[in-house]
Amino acid sequence: MSLKKQIPPNADNFYETERLIIRPMSLEDGEFILDLYNRPKFIQFIGDRHIKTVADAENYIKEKFLPQFERLGYGNYLVLTKEGNHKIGGVGIFEREGLDVVDIGFSLLDEFEGKGYAYEAASKVKSIGMDDFGLKKISAITSKGNFSSQKLIEKLGLKFQKHVTLPGENEELRYYETE
């Protein structure tokens, strides 16, 4: 994995789906990340990232998101609605310590859940990873009680494989993988 991936021509551009625009996260998304990452559901199901200010959020983007884009060409994307241009969530493919296969993850603001946006965005990002970057497999992890994410992960075509605990964590997670 030390080989630098070739970035496709559209990696810095926006991707589109029927209802969404998907673009790489940038420092200008700090205020949005502050809001999203402090929502009760995010903290419950994904974890507390200890982001308390816009500056914390911008540092998180700078330290966590941007280096992976630089190294691999893909990472965490902002999800916006075409209608109204609302920032509604994040979706991405991540390298995670403790996982051998890159992990797809997603989160939406509560008010945009249940409308099919997460599936639409995750489906597009999965195809970006596999078609544009040649990923052979994609994994997903979720907490045992996050039934809506489990359902979405299965709808994306990933199958439950086993339970895992990531380094430095206590919670046992459900691990899924493409076949």
CORRALIN-V72267 format. One record per pair of residues at least 24 apart in sequence whose C-alpha atoms are under 10 Angstrom apart, sorted by the first residue. I is the first residue (numbers start at 1). J is the second residue. D is the distance in Angstrom with one decimal. If there is no record, write none. Layout:
i=I j=J d=D
i=I j=J d=D
//
This chain:
i=1 j=71 d=10.0
i=1 j=72 d=9.2
i=2 j=71 d=8.9
i=2 j=72 d=9.5
i=3 j=71 d=8.9
i=3 j=72 d=8.8
i=4 j=70 d=9.0
i=4 j=71 d=6.2
i=4 j=72 d=6.3
i=4 j=73 d=8.6
i=5 j=70 d=9.4
i=5 j=71 d=7.3
i=5 j=72 d=5.3
i=5 j=73 d=6.6
i=5 j=74 d=9.4
i=5 j=133 d=7.5
i=5 j=134 d=9.6
i=6 j=71 d=9.6
i=6 j=72 d=7.9
i=6 j=73 d=7.3
i=6 j=132 d=9.5
i=6 j=133 d=7.8
i=7 j=69 d=9.2
i=7 j=70 d=9.2
i=7 j=71 d=9.5
i=7 j=72 d=7.6
i=7 j=73 d=5.2
i=7 j=74 d=8.2
i=7 j=132 d=8.4
i=7 j=133 d=7.7
i=8 j=73 d=7.9
i=8 j=74 d=9.9
i=8 j=128 d=9.8
i=8 j=132 d=6.6
i=8 j=133 d=7.7
i=9 j=132 d=9.7
i=10 j=132 d=9.4
i=11 j=69 d=9.1
i=11 j=73 d=6.8
i=11 j=74 d=7.5
i=11 j=128 d=9.3
i=11 j=132 d=9.0
i=12 j=69 d=9.6
i=12 j=73 d=8.8
i=12 j=74 d=9.6
i=14 j=77 d=9.6
i=14 j=78 d=9.8
i=15 j=77 d=9.7
i=15 j=79 d=9.7
i=15 j=121 d=9.6
i=15 j=124 d=8.2
i=15 j=125 d=8.8
i=15 j=128 d=9.0
i=16 j=79 d=9.7
i=16 j=80 d=9.6
i=16 j=81 d=9.8
i=16 j=82 d=8.8
i=16 j=120 d=10.0
i=16 j=121 d=8.9
i=16 j=124 d=8.2
i=17 j=81 d=9.6
i=17 j=82 d=9.0
i=17 j=117 d=9.8
i=17 j=120 d=7.1
i=17 j=121 d=7.5
i=17 j=123 d=9.5
i=17 j=124 d=7.2
i=18 j=81 d=9.6
i=18 j=82 d=8.4
i=18 j=120 d=8.3
i=18 j=121 d=9.9
i=19 j=80 d=8.7
i=19 j=81 d=6.0
i=19 j=82 d=5.6
i=19 j=83 d=7.3
i=19 j=116 d=9.9
i=19 j=117 d=8.0
i=19 j=120 d=8.3
i=19 j=121 d=9.3
i=20 j=79 d=6.7
i=20 j=80 d=5.6
i=20 j=81 d=4.6
i=20 j=82 d=5.2
i=20 j=83 d=8.2
i=20 j=85 d=8.7
i=20 j=86 d=9.5
i=20 j=87 d=9.9
i=20 j=88 d=9.6
i=20 j=117 d=7.8
i=20 j=120 d=7.9
i=20 j=121 d=7.3
i=20 j=124 d=9.9
i=21 j=77 d=9.6
i=21 j=78 d=8.1
i=21 j=79 d=6.0
i=21 j=80 d=5.1
i=21 j=81 d=6.2
i=21 j=82 d=6.1
i=21 j=83 d=9.8
i=21 j=85 d=8.3
i=21 j=86 d=9.7
i=21 j=87 d=9.4
i=21 j=121 d=8.6
i=22 j=76 d=9.8
i=22 j=77 d=6.1
i=22 j=78 d=5.7
i=22 j=79 d=4.8
i=22 j=80 d=6.4
i=22 j=81 d=8.8
i=22 j=82 d=9.8
i=22 j=87 d=9.8
i=22 j=89 d=9.7
i=22 j=90 d=8.7
i=22 j=91 d=8.5
i=22 j=92 d=9.9
i=22 j=121 d=7.3
i=22 j=122 d=10.0
i=22 j=124 d=8.7
i=22 j=125 d=8.5
i=23 j=76 d=8.6
i=23 j=77 d=5.2
i=23 j=78 d=5.4
i=23 j=79 d=6.9
i=23 j=80 d=8.3
i=23 j=90 d=9.5
i=23 j=91 d=9.7
i=24 j=65 d=8.8
i=24 j=66 d=8.8
i=24 j=69 d=8.2
i=24 j=73 d=9.7
i=24 j=74 d=8.0
i=24 j=75 d=7.3
i=24 j=76 d=6.2
i=24 j=77 d=4.2
i=24 j=78 d=5.9
i=24 j=79 d=8.9
i=24 j=90 d=9.4
i=24 j=91 d=9.5
i=24 j=92 d=8.9
i=25 j=61 d=7.4
i=25 j=62 d=9.7
i=25 j=65 d=7.2
i=25 j=66 d=7.8
i=25 j=69 d=9.4
i=25 j=75 d=8.4
i=25 j=76 d=6.0
i=25 j=77 d=5.0
i=25 j=78 d=5.2
i=25 j=79 d=9.0
i=25 j=90 d=8.2
i=25 j=91 d=9.6
i=25 j=92 d=9.6
i=26 j=58 d=8.3
i=26 j=61 d=6.8
i=26 j=62 d=8.1
i=26 j=65 d=8.3
i=26 j=66 d=7.5
i=26 j=76 d=9.4
i=26 j=77 d=8.7
i=26 j=78 d=8.5
i=27 j=54 d=9.8
i=27 j=55 d=9.6
i=27 j=57 d=8.4
i=27 j=58 d=5.4
i=27 j=59 d=8.3
i=27 j=60 d=9.2
i=27 j=61 d=6.3
i=27 j=62 d=7.0
i=27 j=65 d=9.7
i=27 j=66 d=8.9
i=28 j=54 d=9.9
i=28 j=57 d=9.9
i=28 j=58 d=7.8
i=28 j=61 d=9.5
i=29 j=54 d=9.1
i=29 j=57 d=8.2
i=29 j=58 d=7.5
i=29 j=61 d=8.3
i=29 j=78 d=8.1
i=29 j=87 d=8.9
i=30 j=54 d=5.4
i=30 j=55 d=7.2
i=30 j=56 d=8.0
i=30 j=57 d=4.9
i=30 j=58 d=4.8
i=30 j=59 d=8.4
i=30 j=60 d=8.5
i=30 j=61 d=7.4
i=30 j=62 d=9.9
i=31 j=55 d=8.7
i=31 j=56 d=9.7
i=31 j=57 d=7.1
i=31 j=58 d=8.1
i=32 j=57 d=8.5
i=32 j=58 d=10.0
i=32 j=78 d=9.4
i=32 j=87 d=7.4
i=32 j=88 d=8.7
i=32 j=89 d=8.5
i=32 j=90 d=9.7
i=32 j=109 d=9.7
i=33 j=57 d=5.9
i=33 j=58 d=8.2
i=33 j=60 d=8.9
i=33 j=61 d=8.5
i=33 j=78 d=9.5
i=33 j=87 d=9.9
i=33 j=89 d=8.7
i=33 j=90 d=8.7
i=34 j=58 d=8.7
i=34 j=60 d=9.8
i=35 j=109 d=8.5
i=36 j=87 d=10.0
i=36 j=88 d=8.7
i=36 j=89 d=7.2
i=36 j=90 d=8.6
i=36 j=107 d=7.9
i=36 j=108 d=7.3
i=36 j=109 d=6.1
i=36 j=110 d=9.0
i=37 j=89 d=9.9
i=37 j=107 d=8.9
i=37 j=108 d=9.8
i=37 j=109 d=9.3
i=39 j=108 d=9.7
i=39 j=109 d=7.7
i=39 j=110 d=8.2
i=40 j=110 d=9.4
i=41 j=107 d=9.1
i=41 j=108 d=9.5
i=41 j=109 d=9.1
i=41 j=110 d=8.0
i=41 j=146 d=9.6
i=42 j=107 d=7.2
i=42 j=108 d=8.6
i=42 j=109 d=8.9
i=42 j=110 d=9.4
i=44 j=143 d=9.1
i=44 j=145 d=9.7
i=44 j=146 d=9.2
i=45 j=107 d=9.7
i=45 j=142 d=7.4
i=45 j=143 d=6.2
i=45 j=144 d=9.1
i=45 j=145 d=8.1
i=45 j=146 d=6.6
i=45 j=149 d=9.4
i=46 j=105 d=9.5
i=46 j=106 d=9.6
i=46 j=107 d=8.7
i=46 j=141 d=9.6
i=46 j=142 d=7.8
i=46 j=143 d=7.8
i=46 j=146 d=9.6
i=64 j=94 d=9.7
i=65 j=92 d=9.6
i=65 j=94 d=8.9
i=68 j=93 d=9.6
i=68 j=94 d=7.9
i=68 j=95 d=8.0
i=69 j=94 d=9.7
i=72 j=133 d=8.7
i=73 j=129 d=9.6
i=73 j=132 d=9.8
i=73 j=133 d=8.1
i=74 j=125 d=9.2
i=74 j=128 d=8.6
i=74 j=129 d=7.4
i=74 j=132 d=9.7
i=74 j=133 d=8.2
i=75 j=102 d=10.0
i=75 j=103 d=9.9
i=75 j=104 d=9.2
i=75 j=105 d=9.9
i=75 j=125 d=9.4
i=75 j=129 d=9.4
i=76 j=104 d=9.3
i=76 j=105 d=8.5
i=76 j=106 d=8.9
i=76 j=125 d=9.5
i=77 j=106 d=9.3
i=77 j=121 d=9.3
i=77 j=122 d=10.0
i=77 j=125 d=8.5
i=78 j=106 d=9.9
i=78 j=108 d=10.0
i=78 j=121 d=9.5
i=79 j=106 d=9.6
i=79 j=107 d=9.5
i=79 j=108 d=8.5
i=79 j=117 d=8.7
i=79 j=118 d=8.9
i=79 j=121 d=7.1
i=79 j=122 d=9.8
i=80 j=117 d=9.6
i=80 j=121 d=9.5
i=81 j=112 d=9.9
i=81 j=117 d=8.8
i=86 j=112 d=9.9
i=87 j=112 d=9.9
i=88 j=112 d=6.5
i=88 j=113 d=9.1
i=88 j=117 d=8.8
i=88 j=118 d=9.5
i=89 j=113 d=9.6
i=89 j=117 d=9.0
i=89 j=118 d=8.2
i=89 j=121 d=9.3
i=90 j=118 d=8.8
i=90 j=121 d=8.6
i=90 j=122 d=9.3
i=91 j=118 d=7.9
i=91 j=119 d=9.9
i=91 j=121 d=6.7
i=91 j=122 d=6.2
i=91 j=123 d=9.7
i=91 j=124 d=9.6
i=91 j=125 d=7.3
i=91 j=126 d=9.6
i=92 j=121 d=9.1
i=92 j=122 d=7.5
i=92 j=124 d=10.0
i=92 j=125 d=6.6
i=92 j=126 d=8.4
i=92 j=129 d=9.2
i=93 j=122 d=9.2
i=93 j=125 d=7.4
i=93 j=126 d=7.7
i=93 j=128 d=9.5
i=93 j=129 d=7.4
i=93 j=138 d=8.1
i=93 j=139 d=9.0
i=93 j=140 d=9.2
i=94 j=138 d=9.6
i=94 j=139 d=9.5
i=94 j=140 d=9.7
i=96 j=166 d=8.4
i=96 j=167 d=9.6
i=97 j=166 d=7.0
i=97 j=167 d=6.8
i=97 j=168 d=9.6
i=98 j=164 d=8.7
i=98 j=165 d=8.0
i=98 j=166 d=5.3
i=98 j=167 d=5.9
i=98 j=168 d=9.6
i=99 j=139 d=8.4
i=99 j=140 d=9.6
i=99 j=141 d=9.5
i=99 j=164 d=8.9
i=99 j=165 d=9.6
i=99 j=166 d=7.7
i=99 j=167 d=9.5
i=99 j=175 d=9.4
i=100 j=137 d=9.9
i=100 j=138 d=9.7
i=100 j=139 d=8.9
i=101 j=135 d=9.3
i=101 j=136 d=9.2
i=101 j=137 d=6.6
i=101 j=138 d=6.0
i=101 j=139 d=5.9
i=101 j=140 d=8.9
i=101 j=177 d=8.2
i=101 j=178 d=9.8
i=102 j=129 d=9.5
i=102 j=135 d=8.6
i=102 j=136 d=9.9
i=102 j=137 d=7.6
i=102 j=138 d=5.5
i=102 j=139 d=5.9
i=102 j=140 d=8.1
i=102 j=177 d=9.5
i=103 j=137 d=9.1
i=103 j=138 d=5.8
i=103 j=139 d=4.6
i=103 j=140 d=4.9
i=103 j=141 d=7.2
i=103 j=175 d=9.5
i=103 j=176 d=9.1
i=103 j=177 d=8.7
i=104 j=129 d=9.4
i=104 j=138 d=6.7
i=104 j=139 d=6.2
i=104 j=140 d=5.3
i=104 j=141 d=8.0
i=104 j=153 d=8.9
i=104 j=176 d=9.9
i=104 j=177 d=9.7
i=105 j=139 d=9.1
i=105 j=140 d=6.7
i=105 j=141 d=7.8
i=105 j=142 d=8.8
i=105 j=149 d=9.3
i=105 j=153 d=9.2
i=106 j=140 d=9.8
i=106 j=149 d=8.6
i=106 j=152 d=9.9
i=106 j=153 d=9.9
i=107 j=149 d=9.2
i=113 j=148 d=9.9
i=114 j=148 d=9.2
i=116 j=152 d=9.5
i=118 j=149 d=9.3
i=118 j=152 d=7.9
i=119 j=149 d=9.7
i=119 j=151 d=10.0
i=119 j=152 d=6.4
i=119 j=153 d=8.5
i=119 j=155 d=8.0
i=119 j=156 d=7.4
i=120 j=156 d=9.7
i=122 j=152 d=8.9
i=122 j=153 d=8.9
i=122 j=156 d=7.7
i=123 j=152 d=9.7
i=123 j=153 d=9.6
i=123 j=155 d=9.1
i=123 j=156 d=6.3
i=123 j=157 d=9.5
i=126 j=156 d=8.2
i=136 j=178 d=8.5
i=136 j=179 d=9.1
i=137 j=177 d=6.9
i=137 j=178 d=5.5
i=137 j=179 d=7.3
i=138 j=176 d=8.5
i=138 j=177 d=5.8
i=138 j=178 d=5.6
i=138 j=179 d=8.8
i=139 j=175 d=7.1
i=139 j=176 d=5.4
i=139 j=177 d=4.1
i=139 j=178 d=6.4
i=139 j=179 d=9.7
i=140 j=173 d=9.7
i=140 j=174 d=8.2
i=140 j=175 d=5.9
i=140 j=176 d=5.1
i=140 j=177 d=6.3
i=140 j=178 d=8.9
i=141 j=165 d=9.8
i=141 j=166 d=9.8
i=141 j=172 d=9.8
i=141 j=173 d=6.2
i=141 j=174 d=5.5
i=141 j=175 d=4.7
i=141 j=176 d=6.2
i=141 j=177 d=8.9
i=142 j=172 d=9.1
i=142 j=173 d=5.5
i=142 j=174 d=5.4
i=142 j=175 d=6.9
i=142 j=176 d=8.6
i=143 j=171 d=7.7
i=143 j=172 d=7.2
i=143 j=173 d=4.8
i=143 j=174 d=6.1
i=143 j=175 d=9.1
i=144 j=171 d=9.1
i=144 j=172 d=7.7
i=144 j=173 d=6.1
i=144 j=174 d=6.1
i=144 j=175 d=9.8
i=145 j=173 d=9.4
i=145 j=174 d=9.6
i=146 j=173 d=10.0
i=146 j=174 d=9.6
i=150 j=174 d=8.4
i=150 j=175 d=9.7
i=150 j=176 d=8.9
i=153 j=177 d=9.1
i=153 j=178 d=9.8
i=154 j=178 d=9.5
//
